[in-house]
Amino acid sequence: MALRSDLRVIAEHVKPGSRVLDIGCGDGDLMAVLSQEKQADARGIEIDPESVEHCVSRGLSAIQGDADHDLAEYPDDAFDYAILSQTLQTAERPDLMLDELLRVGREAFVSFPNFAHWQVRADLLFTGRMPVTNRLPVTWYETQNIHHLTVADFEDLLREKGVSTVNRWFFHREREIGHFAANWRAEYAVYQLSR
């Protein structure tokens, strides 16, 4: 199964046999790969009932829930990894979401679109309008993105909270790029985190 680049790099770095919670699991593509290729005990939480139904029809363990409120129901260190892919910017309080990820998981993977990417900056500068890009494919009034974070913003938050970066990856389109000037060059980022 072909995964998005952020999900692929996460799947590559999950240890075999791990307990995983995929928050905002969508149709369950990452959970399926982790279950099949890594023999992980992968579970998902998803707000969209149709996506949950699709996961269950595939034999995946997913429940309907709102990550902003329902992560509190999980015990501390219930999972080896808590995964939040392309969802942090939709959270009511991303800072509190990060706390919850690292409470329920020993480690966390977080991926998000970088709103400081050069194309986003250029669109704002030259058109004066919120951009529509490959990673931000809908107009401002249709988007679920309520917090427009950048790589630099996220790294500031990690420092404030004393969160350790185990690893990080940056992507332009579906190609991994180096760390140099990632706040300007990366369309999206993936971080592996621990306390």
Backbone bond lengths (Angstrom), bond angles and torsions (degrees), N, CA, C in turn:
res aa  C-N    CA-C-N  psi(-1)  N-CA   C-N-CA  omega(-1)  CA-C   N-CA-C  phi
1 M - - - 1.449 - - 1.532 109.10 -
2 A 1.301 116.51 131.14 1.463 121.27 179.27 1.529 109.29 -82.32
3 L 1.307 115.64 124.59 1.463 121.76 178.64 1.518 110.29 -105.61
4 R 1.327 116.32 153.26 1.462 120.97 168.48 1.524 108.09 -55.77
5 S 1.308 117.10 154.16 1.466 121.05 -175.59 1.524 112.90 -58.49
6 D 1.336 118.24 -39.91 1.466 119.11 -179.73 1.524 110.57 -66.21
7 L 1.331 117.47 -40.13 1.461 120.28 178.86 1.528 111.09 -69.40
8 R 1.326 116.71 -36.17 1.462 120.79 179.13 1.530 110.70 -62.26
9 V 1.325 117.43 -45.37 1.466 119.67 -177.78 1.531 110.02 -68.73
10 I 1.325 117.37 -34.26 1.468 119.88 175.50 1.523 109.39 -63.89
11 A 1.330 117.23 -49.50 1.468 121.40 -179.09 1.531 111.20 -57.83
12 E 1.321 117.16 -38.31 1.466 120.86 -179.95 1.526 112.36 -64.72
13 H 1.350 117.24 -26.39 1.460 120.26 -173.23 1.531 113.94 -106.30
14 V 1.317 118.18 1.46 1.465 121.36 172.37 1.525 107.40 -81.12
15 K 1.321 116.40 129.79 1.461 120.97 -179.12 1.532 109.95 -73.54
16 P 1.320 116.77 143.46 1.467 120.37 178.75 1.528 111.67 -56.44
17 G 1.335 114.86 143.14 1.462 121.19 177.23 1.520 114.89 76.30
18 S 1.326 118.04 10.31 1.463 121.67 -177.27 1.525 111.98 -75.18
19 R 1.329 114.65 157.20 1.462 122.03 170.42 1.525 106.46 -94.61
20 V 1.345 116.80 124.12 1.460 121.73 -171.05 1.527 110.02 -129.84
21 L 1.332 115.94 135.68 1.462 121.76 170.37 1.523 107.75 -113.83
22 D 1.331 115.97 117.44 1.469 122.28 178.29 1.519 107.56 -99.32
23 I 1.312 115.81 107.62 1.461 122.71 -175.14 1.521 108.59 -93.08
24 G 1.330 116.23 121.75 1.453 120.40 -171.22 1.512 108.67 76.36
25 C 1.336 116.46 48.83 1.474 122.77 -169.36 1.524 113.99 -72.92
26 G 1.332 118.84 -9.22 1.456 120.54 179.58 1.509 111.24 59.07
27 D 1.333 117.12 -133.39 1.462 122.01 -179.16 1.529 113.60 -82.94
28 G 1.335 117.06 1.58 1.454 120.79 173.10 1.510 116.25 89.07
29 D 1.324 118.58 15.88 1.460 119.96 -177.78 1.533 112.58 -58.69
30 L 1.329 117.43 -44.09 1.463 120.23 179.84 1.524 110.28 -66.46
31 M 1.332 117.42 -43.24 1.464 119.80 179.62 1.525 110.84 -60.35
32 A 1.321 117.08 -40.32 1.470 120.94 -179.88 1.528 110.61 -61.80
33 V 1.330 116.84 -45.62 1.463 120.44 179.78 1.526 110.49 -64.93
34 L 1.326 117.42 -43.73 1.462 120.15 -179.60 1.529 111.38 -64.00
35 S 1.324 116.85 -39.31 1.466 120.68 178.99 1.519 111.20 -67.04
36 Q 1.324 116.58 -45.24 1.469 120.77 -174.91 1.523 112.73 -77.43
37 E 1.332 116.68 -45.43 1.462 119.46 -172.69 1.520 114.37 -92.84
38 K 1.342 116.92 -25.30 1.464 120.38 -177.34 1.531 112.45 -115.21
39 Q 1.337 116.82 1.99 1.461 121.77 -177.12 1.533 110.85 49.25
40 A 1.322 116.10 37.69 1.458 122.08 179.44 1.524 110.27 -80.45
41 D 1.312 115.54 150.09 1.461 122.21 169.29 1.525 104.98 -86.83
42 A 1.323 116.12 87.60 1.470 122.17 -173.26 1.519 110.15 -99.48
43 R 1.319 115.21 128.78 1.458 122.09 178.29 1.521 107.98 -128.86
44 G 1.331 115.23 153.48 1.453 118.78 -177.30 1.512 112.87 -131.67
45 I 1.320 114.31 154.54 1.455 122.64 171.85 1.526 106.12 -129.08
46 E 1.321 116.14 132.54 1.468 121.36 -173.79 1.527 108.82 -147.57
47 I 1.328 115.97 137.50 1.455 120.96 -178.12 1.536 113.27 -77.77
48 D 1.329 116.70 -28.60 1.465 121.54 -176.60 1.525 110.92 -83.50
49 P 1.343 118.66 116.55 1.472 120.46 -176.18 1.535 113.39 -63.55
50 E 1.323 118.35 -32.34 1.470 119.98 178.76 1.527 111.19 -67.39
51 S 1.317 116.90 -37.54 1.468 120.12 176.98 1.524 110.54 -66.96
52 V 1.323 117.13 -39.85 1.467 120.76 177.56 1.526 109.22 -61.81
53 E 1.312 116.34 -44.86 1.463 120.95 178.67 1.526 110.79 -59.41
54 H 1.327 116.36 -41.57 1.470 120.57 178.41 1.533 110.42 -63.29
55 C 1.329 117.23 -43.22 1.474 120.83 177.75 1.524 110.40 -58.39
56 V 1.312 115.92 -49.70 1.463 120.76 -177.18 1.527 110.55 -62.46
57 S 1.339 117.21 -38.75 1.464 120.64 178.82 1.529 111.37 -64.94
58 R 1.313 117.47 -21.65 1.471 122.75 177.23 1.529 111.65 -89.62
59 G 1.329 116.64 0.00 1.457 120.64 -179.12 1.514 113.57 84.08
60 L 1.325 116.99 17.62 1.461 121.89 -179.09 1.518 110.30 -95.87
61 S 1.312 116.61 151.58 1.457 122.80 -179.58 1.530 109.43 -90.63
62 A 1.326 115.86 103.47 1.473 120.82 -179.98 1.511 109.31 -140.63
63 I 1.329 114.85 145.73 1.461 120.88 175.78 1.521 109.12 -126.10
64 Q 1.319 114.85 155.72 1.456 118.80 175.21 1.518 108.07 -82.88
65 G 1.315 115.77 132.69 1.448 120.14 179.28 1.513 110.74 -170.77
66 D 1.299 114.48 163.85 1.454 123.35 179.83 1.528 108.16 -107.74
67 A 1.304 116.52 111.36 1.462 120.94 -175.70 1.518 112.73 -58.52
68 D 1.324 117.74 -28.91 1.458 120.03 179.77 1.524 112.04 -62.68
69 H 1.326 116.95 -25.11 1.463 119.99 -174.87 1.526 113.52 -123.80
70 D 1.326 118.25 -31.99 1.455 121.40 -169.40 1.519 115.27 -86.61
71 L 1.322 119.18 -12.33 1.468 119.33 177.08 1.524 111.17 -65.06
72 A 1.308 116.94 -24.27 1.464 121.19 178.76 1.523 111.74 -61.47
73 E 1.333 117.58 -20.82 1.468 122.04 -179.55 1.521 112.90 -76.37
74 Y 1.333 118.12 -14.73 1.455 121.43 -178.00 1.527 109.92 -89.72
75 P 1.351 117.75 141.53 1.468 119.57 178.25 1.528 112.19 -73.21
76 D 1.312 115.67 162.99 1.460 122.24 176.46 1.532 109.86 -59.15
77 D 1.323 115.57 141.65 1.470 122.91 175.59 1.528 113.39 51.10
78 A 1.327 117.03 35.26 1.467 121.29 179.08 1.525 111.71 -71.88
79 F 1.338 116.87 -20.08 1.465 121.59 -175.65 1.526 109.99 -132.84
80 D 1.327 114.48 154.32 1.458 119.01 172.81 1.522 110.19 -73.34
81 Y 1.362 115.59 -36.89 1.458 121.26 -179.50 1.529 110.10 -135.92
82 A 1.324 115.77 135.96 1.465 122.32 167.08 1.526 105.63 -110.54
83 I 1.333 115.86 129.47 1.465 120.98 -174.54 1.517 109.33 -117.77
84 L 1.330 115.22 129.98 1.461 121.79 177.45 1.531 106.70 -130.48
85 S 1.330 116.64 99.07 1.469 119.93 -175.47 1.526 111.05 -107.25
86 Q 1.323 114.42 122.26 1.470 122.84 176.81 1.527 111.78 55.37
87 T 1.334 116.49 37.68 1.466 121.41 -176.55 1.523 113.09 -130.54
88 L 1.328 118.32 -21.32 1.470 121.00 -175.56 1.520 111.86 -54.46
89 Q 1.332 117.06 -39.82 1.463 121.30 -177.14 1.527 112.51 -70.28
90 T 1.350 117.51 -9.79 1.467 120.97 177.95 1.524 111.79 -99.84
91 A 1.319 117.35 -6.60 1.466 121.45 -178.27 1.520 110.57 -71.39
92 E 1.340 115.46 147.62 1.470 119.73 176.64 1.522 110.27 -61.26
93 R 1.322 116.97 -46.30 1.463 122.96 179.55 1.522 109.19 -133.16
94 P 1.329 117.82 90.69 1.469 120.45 -178.65 1.528 113.56 -55.29
95 D 1.319 117.70 -33.51 1.463 120.38 179.76 1.527 111.08 -64.53
96 L 1.331 116.79 -41.43 1.466 120.39 178.62 1.521 111.05 -74.05
97 M 1.320 116.80 -32.96 1.460 120.65 176.10 1.524 110.17 -61.53
98 L 1.321 116.73 -41.54 1.462 121.03 178.00 1.529 110.60 -60.88
99 D 1.330 117.22 -42.54 1.471 120.97 176.39 1.518 111.11 -58.18
100 E 1.325 116.29 -44.67 1.466 120.51 -178.85 1.520 111.94 -66.25
101 L 1.335 117.08 -40.16 1.459 120.15 178.16 1.523 110.92 -57.33
102 L 1.317 115.83 -45.30 1.462 120.66 -176.71 1.522 112.51 -83.88
103 R 1.314 117.70 -3.95 1.462 121.31 171.00 1.526 110.01 -87.39
104 V 1.344 117.15 -46.29 1.470 120.02 -177.46 1.532 111.97 -81.68
105 G 1.320 117.97 -23.38 1.463 121.72 178.76 1.512 111.30 -117.35
106 R 1.307 116.52 144.72 1.473 119.93 176.02 1.527 109.80 -67.38
107 E 1.349 115.03 -33.81 1.460 121.87 173.37 1.520 107.65 -133.29
108 A 1.333 115.60 163.31 1.461 120.36 178.48 1.523 109.25 -135.76
109 F 1.323 114.56 146.95 1.456 121.89 168.48 1.520 106.59 -112.46
110 V 1.325 116.57 131.32 1.462 121.94 178.13 1.519 108.13 -131.17
111 S 1.333 116.24 128.17 1.469 119.74 172.24 1.521 108.20 -124.03
112 F 1.335 115.50 149.32 1.471 119.75 -176.94 1.526 109.61 -159.01
113 P 1.338 115.83 154.76 1.462 118.90 174.27 1.530 109.63 -73.98
114 N 1.319 116.03 142.88 1.464 122.13 179.63 1.527 109.07 -95.42
115 F 1.307 115.72 108.69 1.459 120.28 -177.42 1.530 112.94 -76.82
116 A 1.342 117.25 1.12 1.467 120.69 175.50 1.520 112.17 -101.25
117 H 1.314 118.00 7.05 1.457 121.84 178.24 1.527 109.09 -55.55
118 W 1.329 117.40 146.09 1.471 121.65 -174.39 1.526 112.10 -56.83
119 Q 1.336 118.19 -36.05 1.468 119.52 -178.21 1.532 111.27 -68.21
120 V 1.327 116.48 -38.26 1.461 120.72 176.72 1.526 109.12 -63.80
121 R 1.334 116.61 -45.47 1.469 120.85 179.37 1.530 110.85 -61.40
122 A 1.337 116.35 -43.90 1.470 120.06 -178.32 1.528 111.13 -65.66
123 D 1.329 116.46 -41.99 1.466 119.18 178.76 1.524 111.32 -60.80
124 L 1.325 115.99 -43.28 1.466 119.10 178.17 1.527 111.19 -64.52
125 L 1.332 116.18 -42.81 1.463 121.00 -177.70 1.521 111.83 -65.97
126 F 1.326 116.67 -47.86 1.468 119.70 -171.46 1.527 114.69 -89.89
127 T 1.322 117.76 -25.99 1.473 118.41 179.88 1.519 112.26 -108.35
128 G 1.348 116.56 -20.96 1.461 119.78 -178.19 1.519 112.65 72.28
129 R 1.326 116.82 16.49 1.465 121.35 -178.49 1.527 110.03 -125.75
130 M 1.334 114.94 156.24 1.454 119.70 175.52 1.522 108.64 -63.93
131 P 1.315 117.97 131.33 1.458 121.75 -173.90 1.529 113.56 -75.28
132 V 1.309 114.08 154.89 1.461 123.32 168.23 1.525 105.17 -119.20
133 T 1.340 116.00 118.19 1.465 121.45 -175.83 1.530 109.55 -130.43
134 N 1.335 115.87 -177.72 1.467 120.03 176.16 1.520 111.53 -58.23
135 R 1.314 117.50 -41.24 1.467 122.58 -178.12 1.520 112.65 -88.45
136 L 1.315 117.84 -18.37 1.466 122.64 178.10 1.525 107.11 -124.75
137 P 1.348 117.22 73.10 1.454 121.22 -165.40 1.531 116.86 -82.00
138 V 1.315 118.43 -0.81 1.469 118.96 -178.70 1.525 110.61 -121.64
139 T 1.316 115.70 159.51 1.464 120.84 -179.05 1.521 110.96 -68.58
140 W 1.311 115.50 164.33 1.465 121.69 -174.97 1.517 112.48 -57.99
141 Y 1.318 118.37 -32.57 1.460 119.82 -176.36 1.524 112.91 -85.75
142 E 1.328 117.58 -9.94 1.465 121.30 176.81 1.532 112.56 -100.05
143 T 1.309 117.23 -16.54 1.462 120.96 -171.13 1.527 112.45 -71.48
144 Q 1.331 114.65 148.99 1.462 121.23 172.13 1.527 110.66 -90.40
145 N 1.336 116.68 -5.12 1.462 120.88 -179.03 1.518 109.76 -72.22
146 I 1.329 115.83 116.98 1.465 119.31 -179.91 1.527 111.96 -112.54
147 H 1.332 116.92 -11.11 1.462 121.48 176.50 1.516 108.06 -128.26
148 H 1.316 116.46 117.22 1.463 121.51 -175.35 1.521 109.03 -97.00
149 L 1.335 115.41 90.30 1.448 120.22 -175.43 1.519 111.45 -98.15
150 T 1.318 114.17 161.51 1.455 122.18 177.24 1.526 108.74 -122.00
151 V 1.317 115.73 169.89 1.464 120.39 175.34 1.525 109.46 -57.09
152 A 1.318 117.65 -44.53 1.468 121.13 -179.32 1.531 111.09 -64.05
153 D 1.336 117.48 -41.17 1.471 120.30 177.23 1.523 111.12 -60.19
154 F 1.327 116.07 -45.14 1.461 120.11 -177.02 1.527 110.39 -65.08
155 E 1.326 117.24 -41.81 1.463 119.50 179.60 1.529 111.37 -66.60
156 D 1.330 117.44 -33.94 1.474 120.47 173.49 1.531 110.51 -61.83
157 L 1.338 116.36 -44.07 1.468 120.87 179.34 1.527 110.66 -61.88
158 L 1.321 117.22 -42.03 1.463 120.20 178.70 1.525 111.12 -61.26
159 R 1.332 117.26 -42.07 1.473 120.74 178.01 1.523 110.77 -63.92
160 E 1.324 116.81 -44.80 1.480 120.66 -179.95 1.523 111.49 -59.19
161 K 1.306 116.86 -36.61 1.467 121.44 -176.15 1.520 113.40 -92.31
162 G 1.329 117.32 -4.07 1.453 120.35 -179.58 1.524 113.07 68.58
163 V 1.329 116.27 31.83 1.460 121.87 -179.91 1.521 108.68 -90.39
164 S 1.325 116.01 135.49 1.468 121.69 -179.70 1.520 110.60 -90.40
165 T 1.321 115.51 139.14 1.460 121.47 174.39 1.520 108.04 -93.01
166 V 1.322 116.56 114.98 1.461 122.15 177.19 1.524 108.80 -77.35
167 N 1.333 115.41 -43.29 1.459 121.45 179.69 1.517 108.31 -159.31
168 R 1.320 116.32 162.76 1.470 121.02 176.07 1.509 109.04 -153.59
169 W 1.338 113.60 147.43 1.461 121.32 -177.99 1.524 107.95 -136.31
170 F 1.317 115.57 144.59 1.460 120.90 179.86 1.520 109.17 -125.59
171 F 1.330 115.97 143.78 1.456 120.85 -174.95 1.518 111.80 -132.77
172 H 1.319 114.87 141.76 1.466 122.91 167.41 1.517 105.24 -118.94
173 R 1.319 115.43 122.07 1.460 121.42 -168.74 1.529 106.62 56.98
174 E 1.305 119.41 -124.77 1.468 120.73 179.12 1.522 111.80 -107.86
175 R 1.338 116.42 14.47 1.460 121.19 -176.17 1.523 110.30 -106.97
176 E 1.328 115.75 131.45 1.460 120.08 177.70 1.523 109.25 -71.11
177 I 1.324 115.86 137.07 1.461 122.32 177.35 1.525 108.19 -120.31
178 G 1.299 117.11 165.55 1.462 121.12 179.44 1.515 112.55 -73.16
179 H 1.319 114.87 178.54 1.463 121.64 -178.10 1.526 112.93 -77.53
180 F 1.348 117.13 -20.43 1.463 120.09 -175.70 1.521 110.75 -58.71
181 A 1.339 117.11 124.41 1.469 124.77 177.57 1.532 112.23 52.32
182 A 1.331 116.16 37.31 1.469 120.59 -177.51 1.521 112.15 -60.92
183 N 1.319 118.68 -31.86 1.465 120.62 -179.81 1.527 111.34 -62.85
184 W 1.319 116.54 -24.92 1.463 121.99 -179.32 1.525 111.49 -99.11
185 R 1.349 116.77 -35.19 1.467 121.40 -170.81 1.528 114.79 -94.42
186 A 1.317 118.85 -25.56 1.468 121.48 -172.37 1.524 111.62 -86.11
187 E 1.325 115.81 131.83 1.465 120.56 172.37 1.524 110.43 -76.99
188 Y 1.324 115.76 -34.40 1.460 119.35 176.28 1.517 109.37 -153.10
189 A 1.336 114.90 163.65 1.456 121.74 -174.55 1.519 109.93 -132.81
190 V 1.334 115.17 155.42 1.459 123.29 174.38 1.514 107.47 -130.28
191 Y 1.328 116.57 131.23 1.460 121.96 178.19 1.512 109.57 -124.06
192 Q 1.332 115.66 139.00 1.452 122.76 169.46 1.521 105.86 -106.65
193 L 1.331 117.02 124.40 1.455 121.77 -168.23 1.514 111.86 -127.12
194 S 1.346 115.29 155.71 1.451 121.51 172.40 1.525 108.63 -149.19
195 R 1.313 116.45 167.13 1.472 121.74 176.46 1.511 109.89 -84.98
